[in-house]
């Protein structure tokens, strides 16, 4: 698999790369000086995480492509590992969601908004001015979450919700990780969320099932589907995806 595919870069996407050692080959990744689409930052030590990762944190909080490259264990006298990097950046409001090998020396980890972080790219209107000293309220229910979205997006969210409930009519509903969640069981859920340009559905991990071919146009990562708001939302496909997830969960529980 090419490096661009490993890093979830779609055709034509470019990365701003910071701190890359001269001996590192980025294969088919196209680089740019702009961070509009995504960022890849190389860090060798924990001190460099603090000094170099501000662009990475910014990109991750906006749910853009955000990767941190760090040496594998025993390489380059590093004081980093996966857990140290993850926990350190988690304090800045982002969390690791995927890890792959870049080469024999470097691993890379993708970051996204943390559990309690509201993505800045999210398609929600500005709240009314809060009273001095008051904290902004976060949606406490799916109804409140939908009500906070623009009117045209509200209708889409309601239909996505109803589509999921066709498959999970008895599912408990709640807000989890800042997103609407319909529970598959006590621990696992189907999440959906409104963003500036798309509706997201999570987690939908890649599989060998034939449905994967239909999901390909909407894939953003191994566990993420993005349905653009400027195109018809494929509700029938969403229903089939949730049915597939429920079936796979039931089979795993046997």
C-alpha positions as CSV (number, residue, x, y, z in Angstrom):
1,X,0.0,0.0,0.0
2,X,1.3,3.5,-0.9
3,X,2.1,5.9,1.9
4,X,-0.6,8.3,0.7
5,X,-3.2,5.6,1.1
6,X,-1.8,4.7,4.6
7,X,-2.3,8.3,5.6
8,X,-5.8,8.4,4.2
9,X,-5.0,11.0,1.6
10,X,-7.5,11.2,-1.3
11,X,-6.4,11.9,-4.8
12,X,-5.0,15.4,-5.1
13,X,-4.7,16.0,-1.3
14,X,-1.5,17.5,0.0
15,X,0.2,17.7,3.4
16,X,2.2,20.3,5.1
17,X,5.2,18.4,6.4
18,X,7.3,19.8,9.3
19,X,10.6,18.6,10.7
20,X,11.1,15.8,8.1
21,X,14.6,14.3,8.3
22,X,16.5,14.3,5.0
23,X,16.7,10.5,4.9
24,X,13.0,9.9,5.1
25,X,11.2,9.0,1.9
26,X,7.6,10.2,1.7
27,X,6.9,8.0,-1.3
28,X,3.8,9.4,-3.2
29,X,2.8,12.0,-0.6
30,X,2.5,15.5,-2.2
31,X,3.7,18.2,0.1
32,X,2.7,21.9,0.4
33,X,3.5,24.9,2.5
34,X,-0.2,25.3,3.3
35,X,-1.9,23.4,6.2
36,X,-5.3,23.7,4.5
37,X,-5.8,19.9,3.9
38,X,-3.5,18.4,6.5
39,X,-0.3,18.3,8.5
40,X,2.4,15.8,9.2
41,X,4.9,16.7,12.0
42,X,8.1,14.7,12.8
43,X,9.2,14.7,16.5
44,X,12.1,12.9,18.0
45,X,11.7,13.8,21.6
46,X,9.0,14.9,24.1
47,X,10.5,18.4,24.1
48,X,9.9,18.6,20.4
49,X,6.3,17.7,20.8
50,X,5.8,20.9,22.8
51,X,7.8,23.1,20.4
52,X,6.6,21.7,17.0
53,X,3.1,20.4,17.3
54,X,1.0,23.5,17.5
55,X,0.0,23.2,13.7
56,X,-0.8,19.5,14.4
57,X,-3.1,20.3,17.3
58,X,-4.8,23.0,15.3
59,X,-5.5,20.7,12.3
60,X,-6.7,17.9,14.6
61,X,-9.1,20.1,16.4
62,X,-10.6,21.1,13.0
63,X,-10.8,17.4,12.1
64,X,-8.4,17.8,9.2
65,X,-5.7,15.2,8.4
66,X,-3.3,15.4,11.3
67,X,-0.4,12.9,11.7
68,X,2.5,12.9,14.2
69,X,5.6,10.9,13.2
70,X,7.8,9.6,16.1
71,X,10.7,7.1,16.3
72,X,10.0,3.4,17.0
73,X,11.3,1.9,20.2
74,X,15.1,1.8,20.3
75,X,15.5,4.3,17.4
76,X,17.2,7.7,17.5
77,X,17.5,7.7,21.3
78,X,13.9,8.8,21.6
79,X,12.1,9.3,24.9
80,X,8.8,8.9,23.1
81,X,6.5,6.0,22.5
82,X,2.8,5.6,21.4
83,X,1.4,6.0,24.9
84,X,3.6,9.0,25.9
85,X,2.8,10.9,22.7
86,X,-0.9,10.1,23.0
87,X,-1.3,11.1,26.6
88,X,0.8,14.3,26.1
89,X,-1.3,15.5,23.2
90,X,-4.5,14.4,24.9
91,X,-3.9,17.2,27.4
92,X,-4.2,19.7,24.5
93,X,-7.7,18.4,23.5
94,X,-6.9,15.9,20.8
95,X,-6.6,12.1,20.8
96,X,-4.9,9.4,18.8
97,X,-7.2,7.3,16.6
98,X,-4.9,5.3,14.3
99,X,-1.3,4.2,14.0
100,X,0.7,2.9,11.0
101,X,4.3,2.3,10.2
102,X,6.0,4.9,8.0
103,X,9.2,3.0,7.5
104,X,11.6,0.8,9.6
105,X,12.4,3.8,11.9
106,X,9.3,5.9,12.1
107,X,5.7,5.3,13.2
108,X,2.9,7.8,12.6
109,X,-0.2,8.4,14.6
110,X,-3.3,10.2,13.5
111,X,-5.0,12.6,15.8
112,X,-8.6,14.0,16.0
113,X,-10.7,16.2,18.4
114,X,-10.6,14.8,21.9
115,X,-13.6,13.3,23.6
116,X,-14.7,16.5,25.2
117,X,-13.7,18.8,22.3
118,X,-16.2,20.4,20.1
119,X,-14.7,20.4,16.6
120,X,-14.3,24.0,15.3
121,X,-15.3,22.9,11.8
122,X,-18.6,21.7,13.2
123,X,-21.7,23.0,11.5
124,X,-23.5,24.6,14.4
125,X,-24.6,28.2,14.7
126,X,-23.2,30.7,17.1
127,X,-24.9,30.6,20.5
128,X,-26.5,33.7,22.0
129,X,-24.1,35.8,24.0
130,X,-23.7,34.2,27.5
131,X,-24.0,36.1,30.6
132,X,-20.7,37.3,32.0
133,X,-19.0,34.5,33.8
134,X,-21.4,31.9,32.5
135,X,-20.2,28.8,30.7
136,X,-21.6,27.8,27.3
137,X,-23.9,24.8,27.5
138,X,-23.2,21.7,25.6
139,X,-26.1,19.7,24.2
140,X,-27.3,17.2,26.7
141,X,-29.6,15.2,24.4
142,X,-29.8,14.4,20.7
143,X,-32.8,16.7,20.4
144,X,-30.8,19.6,21.7
145,X,-27.8,18.7,19.5
146,X,-30.1,18.7,16.4
147,X,-31.8,21.9,17.5
148,X,-28.4,23.7,17.6
149,X,-27.6,22.9,13.9
150,X,-28.7,25.1,11.0
151,X,-32.3,24.5,9.9
152,X,-31.3,22.7,6.6
153,X,-28.9,20.5,8.5
154,X,-31.5,19.8,11.2
155,X,-33.8,18.0,8.7
156,X,-30.9,15.8,7.6
157,X,-29.9,14.9,11.1
158,X,-33.4,13.9,12.0
159,X,-33.6,11.7,9.0
160,X,-30.2,10.1,9.7
161,X,-31.5,9.5,13.3
162,X,-34.7,7.9,12.0
163,X,-32.8,5.8,9.5
164,X,-30.6,4.4,12.3
165,X,-33.6,3.7,14.5
166,X,-35.2,1.6,11.7
167,X,-32.5,-0.9,12.4
168,X,-32.1,-0.2,16.2
169,X,-35.7,0.6,17.3
170,X,-34.9,-0.1,21.0
171,X,-31.6,1.6,21.1
172,X,-30.8,3.9,23.9
173,X,-29.9,7.5,22.8
174,X,-27.4,9.7,24.4
175,X,-24.7,12.3,23.7
176,X,-21.2,10.7,23.9
177,X,-17.9,12.2,22.9
178,X,-20.0,15.3,22.0
179,X,-22.0,13.4,19.3
180,X,-25.4,11.7,19.1
181,X,-25.0,8.0,19.9
182,X,-27.5,5.1,19.5
183,X,-26.4,2.1,21.5
184,X,-25.7,-1.3,19.8
185,X,-25.3,-2.7,23.3
186,X,-24.1,-1.5,26.7
187,X,-20.7,-0.5,25.4
188,X,-20.9,0.0,21.7
189,X,-22.8,2.6,19.7
190,X,-23.3,4.1,16.3
191,X,-22.4,7.8,16.3
192,X,-23.4,10.5,13.8
193,X,-22.4,14.2,13.7
194,X,-22.9,17.4,11.7
195,X,-19.8,19.1,10.4
196,X,-19.3,22.1,8.2
197,X,-19.4,20.3,4.9
198,X,-20.5,16.7,5.8
199,X,-22.4,14.3,8.0
200,X,-20.1,11.8,9.7
201,X,-21.0,8.2,10.7
202,X,-18.7,6.3,13.2
203,X,-17.2,3.8,13.8
204,X,-17.5,1.8,10.6
205,X,-14.3,-0.2,10.3
206,X,-13.1,-1.5,7.0
207,X,-14.1,-5.1,6.2
208,X,-14.1,-7.7,3.5
209,X,-17.8,-7.5,3.1
210,X,-19.1,-6.6,-0.4
211,X,-20.7,-3.5,1.1
212,X,-17.2,-2.0,1.3
213,X,-17.3,-1.2,-2.4
214,X,-20.3,1.0,-1.9
215,X,-18.7,2.7,1.1
216,X,-15.5,3.6,-0.8
217,X,-16.7,7.0,-2.1
218,X,-17.4,8.0,1.5
219,X,-14.4,6.6,3.3
220,X,-12.2,9.1,5.2
221,X,-10.4,6.7,7.5
222,X,-10.6,3.1,8.5
223,X,-13.5,3.8,10.9
224,X,-15.1,6.9,9.4
225,X,-17.7,7.7,6.7
226,X,-18.3,11.2,5.4
227,X,-21.5,12.1,3.5
228,X,-21.1,15.5,1.8
229,X,-23.9,18.1,2.5
230,X,-23.7,19.3,-1.1
231,X,-24.9,15.9,-2.4
232,X,-27.9,13.7,-1.7
233,X,-27.5,11.8,1.6
234,X,-27.6,8.0,0.9
235,X,-30.1,7.1,3.6
236,X,-30.7,3.6,2.3
237,X,-27.0,2.9,2.4
238,X,-26.8,4.2,6.0
239,X,-29.6,1.8,6.9
240,X,-27.7,-1.1,5.4
241,X,-24.5,0.0,7.1
242,X,-26.1,0.0,10.5
243,X,-27.7,-3.4,9.9
244,X,-24.3,-4.7,8.9
245,X,-22.7,-3.3,12.1
246,X,-25.5,-4.8,14.2
247,X,-25.0,-8.2,12.5
248,X,-21.3,-8.1,13.0
249,X,-21.6,-7.1,16.6
250,X,-24.1,-10.0,17.3
251,X,-21.7,-12.5,15.6
252,X,-18.8,-11.3,17.7
253,X,-20.8,-11.7,20.9
254,X,-21.5,-15.4,20.2
